Amino acid sequence: MKTDSLFYRLFQIFPPLLFDLLEFTPSNSSYSFESVEIKQTAFRLDGVFSPPKSDKNSPIFFVEVQFQPDKVFYHRFFSEIFLYLRQFDPPNPWQGVVIYPNRPTETGKTFHYELLLASPKVKRIYLDELEPLTNAPISLKLVKLIVTPVRRSVILAQEIVKETYGKITQKQLQLQLIDLLETIMVYKIPTLSREEIQRMIGITEVDLKQTRFYQDVFAEGRNEGRNEGRNEGRTQGKQEEGVNIVMRLLRRRFGSLDAAVENQIQVLNLSAIEVLVEQLLDFTDISQLEAWLEKH
């Protein structure tokens, strides 16, 4: 399972999730979450929570999700933090946060960093030790779902679906959470199709058609199609509109596209575009898009 990308999507949707995990209430709630590249090095800080620039007192949080054993993890983690501090020289205090699925995963060498790890500057979170989820926010339940054994994950996923529909009133946020929940379950039970998982946890086909990209891609195409007098005109109108909007979404997500990639997308029929919209939910880099286009 691509746990780091799932976590970072969660942080983007629900920035307060970090503070729920830390059991910390920031004085400023307007934090932004981003990935930051440190120039002239091979380092990239995958998760940086920053307060507004006008706030010089609230801490910056450096967050890493570590689900694989890595003996040199702390060498890299602290190097990235201190290179960031040198390059950007922020006036804010800082705190490091490492999220592990459990304690055995933490295999990084700690000898040089014992003072830091024992100080309030670093917080280590072990997801299997989180408190019971009875009254936990939905974001924490999604985190717990990632490390819940498959045999118990279906019940928890069904609970999250019901709570999302019942408690989340913002439609866009609701759809984002359902989309993310579905993606987690697809990773956890790869032997089942998306349709089987949707039925299992209570997501209907109507809900799927409203997730993440689907509405943006096809709403305008359907409207255009209704105004056409012939079936061919409707299909052509939706296909062209679908291609145009998919192109804009891909450029916004991955930057400029290679001409060969654009040409491959241009010739997709409407059915293939619909499939691509659903697959885009799982793409984390351009190479996955290119591999999908080669097969289709």
JOTA-V924134 format. One record per pair of residues at least 4 apart in sequence whose ideal C-beta (glycine too) atoms are under 8 Angstrom apart, sorted by the first residue. I is the first residue (numbers start at 1). GAP is how many residues later the second one is. Records with the same first field share a line. If there is no record, write none. Layout:
I: GAP + GAP
//
This chain:
1: 5 + 66 + 145 + 183 + 186 + 187
2: 4 + 185 + 282
3: 4 + 62 + 64 + 98 + 143
4: 4 + 42 + 61 + 63
5: 4 + 279
6: 4 + 140 + 174 + 177 + 178 + 181
7: 4 + 40 + 58 + 92 + 136 + 139
8: 4 + 25 + 27 + 38 + 39 + 57
9: 4 + 171
10: 4 + 7 + 129 + 132 + 133 + 170
11: 4 + 6 + 7 + 22 + 36 + 38 + 52
12: 21
13: 126 + 160 + 163 + 164 + 167
14: 125
15: 16 + 17 + 18 + 34
16: 4 + 13 + 121 + 123
17: 4 + 120 + 122 + 123 + 126
18: 4 + 13 + 15 + 31 + 43 + 45 + 79
19: 4 + 5 + 6 + 7
20: 116 + 117 + 119 + 120
21: 76 + 78 + 104 + 109 + 119 + 122
22: 75 + 101 + 103
26: 5 + 25 + 32 + 33
27: 30 + 31
28: 23 + 24 + 27 + 30
30: 21 + 22 + 25
31: 18 + 19 + 20 + 27 + 30
32: 17 + 18 + 20
33: 14 + 15 + 16
34: 14 + 16
35: 9 + 10 + 11 + 12 + 13
36: 8 + 9 + 12 + 48
37: 6 + 7 + 8
38: 5 + 6 + 7 + 42 + 45 + 46 + 49
39: 48
41: 42
43: 33 + 36 + 37 + 40
44: 36
45: 17 + 35 + 36 + 39
46: 17 + 18 + 19
47: 14 + 15 + 16 + 17 + 18
48: 12 + 13 + 14 + 15 + 36
49: 11 + 12 + 14
50: 10 + 42
51: 4 + 7 + 8 + 9 + 41
55: 37
56: 35 + 36
57: 35 + 36
58: 34
59: 33 + 34 + 35 + 36
60: 30 + 32 + 33 + 34 + 35
61: 33 + 34 + 35 + 36
62: 15 + 18 + 19 + 22 + 32 + 33 + 34 + 35
63: 34 + 35 + 36
64: 9 + 13 + 32 + 33 + 34 + 35
65: 34
66: 4 + 7 + 32 + 33 + 34 + 39 + 40 + 42
67: 33 + 34 + 38
68: 37
69: 36 + 38
70: 6 + 37 + 38
71: 36 + 37 + 38
72: 4 + 36 + 37
73: 4 + 34 + 35
74: 4 + 34 + 35 + 36 + 38 + 39 + 43
75: 4 + 33 + 34 + 37
76: 4
77: 4 + 19 + 21 + 31
78: 4 + 18 + 35 + 38
79: 4
80: 4
81: 4 + 13 + 15
82: 4
83: 4
84: 4
85: 4 + 5 + 9
90: 4
94: 27
95: 25 + 26 + 27 + 28
96: 20 + 25 + 26 + 27
97: 25 + 26 + 27 + 28
98: 8 + 24 + 25 + 26 + 27
99: 26 + 28
100: 5 + 6 + 24 + 25 + 26 + 27
101: 4 + 25 + 26 + 27 + 45 + 46
102: 24 + 25 + 26 + 27 + 45
103: 23
106: 18
110: 4 + 7
113: 4
114: 4
115: 4
116: 5 + 6
117: 5 + 7
125: 5
126: 4
127: 16 + 17 + 19 + 20
128: 19
130: 6 + 10 + 13 + 14
131: 5
132: 4
133: 7 + 8 + 11 + 23
136: 4 + 5 + 8
137: 4
138: 4 + 22 + 25 + 26 + 29 + 30 + 39
139: 4
140: 4
141: 4 + 15 + 18 + 19 + 22
142: 4 + 18 + 35 + 38 + 39 + 42
143: 4
144: 4 + 12
145: 8 + 11 + 12 + 15 + 36 + 39 + 40
146: 38
148: 4 + 5 + 8
149: 4
150: 4 + 38 + 39
152: 4
153: 4 + 32 + 35 + 36
154: 4 + 31 + 46 + 47
155: 4
156: 4
157: 4 + 24 + 27 + 28 + 43 + 44
158: 4 + 43 + 44
159: 4
160: 4 + 17 + 21
161: 4 + 17 + 20 + 40 + 41 + 42
162: 4 + 40
163: 4 + 5
164: 4 + 10 + 13 + 14 + 17
165: 9
168: 5 + 6 + 9
169: 5
170: 4
171: 4
172: 4
173: 4
174: 4
175: 4 + 32 + 35 + 36 + 37
176: 4 + 36
177: 4
178: 4 + 25 + 29 + 33
179: 4 + 32 + 33 + 102
180: 4
181: 4 + 20 + 22
182: 4 + 12 + 15 + 16 + 19 + 21 + 26 + 29 + 99
183: 4 + 98 + 99
184: 4
185: 4 + 12 + 15 + 16
186: 4 + 6 + 8 + 11 + 96
189: 8
192: 4 + 5 + 8
193: 4
194: 4 + 14 + 84
195: 4 + 10
196: 4
197: 4 + 6
198: 4 + 5 + 6 + 7 + 9 + 10
199: 4
203: 4 + 5
204: 4
205: 4
206: 4
207: 4
208: 6 + 70
209: 5 + 6
210: 4 + 5
211: 70
212: 68 + 69
213: 4 + 33 + 36 + 64 + 67 + 68
214: 4 + 63 + 64
215: 4
216: 29 + 33
217: 4 + 24 + 25 + 28 + 29 + 32 + 56 + 60
218: 4 + 20 + 23 + 24 + 56 + 59
219: 4
220: 4 + 21 + 25
221: 4 + 16 + 17 + 18 + 19 + 20 + 21 + 24
222: 4 + 16
223: 4
224: 4 + 10 + 13 + 14 + 17
225: 8 + 9 + 10 + 12 + 13
226: 8
228: 5 + 6 + 8 + 9
229: 4
230: 4
231: 4
232: 4
233: 4
234: 4
235: 4 + 35
236: 4
237: 4
238: 4 + 32
239: 4 + 29 + 30 + 31 + 34
240: 4
241: 4
242: 4 + 28 + 31 + 32 + 35
243: 4 + 22 + 23 + 25 + 30
244: 4
245: 4
246: 4 + 19 + 27 + 30 + 31 + 34
247: 4 + 10 + 15 + 18
248: 4
249: 4 + 31
250: 4 + 7 + 15 + 30 + 39
251: 4 + 5 + 6
253: 27
254: 31 + 32 + 35
257: 4 + 5 + 29
258: 4
259: 4
260: 4
261: 4 + 25 + 28 + 29 + 32
262: 4
263: 4
264: 4 + 29
265: 11 + 28
268: 4 + 5 + 8 + 28
269: 4
270: 4
271: 4
272: 4 + 24
273: 4
274: 4
275: 4 + 21
276: 4 + 16 + 20
279: 4 + 13
280: 9
282: 6
283: 5 + 6 + 9
284: 4
286: 4
287: 4
288: 4
289: 4
290: 4
291: 4
292: 4
//
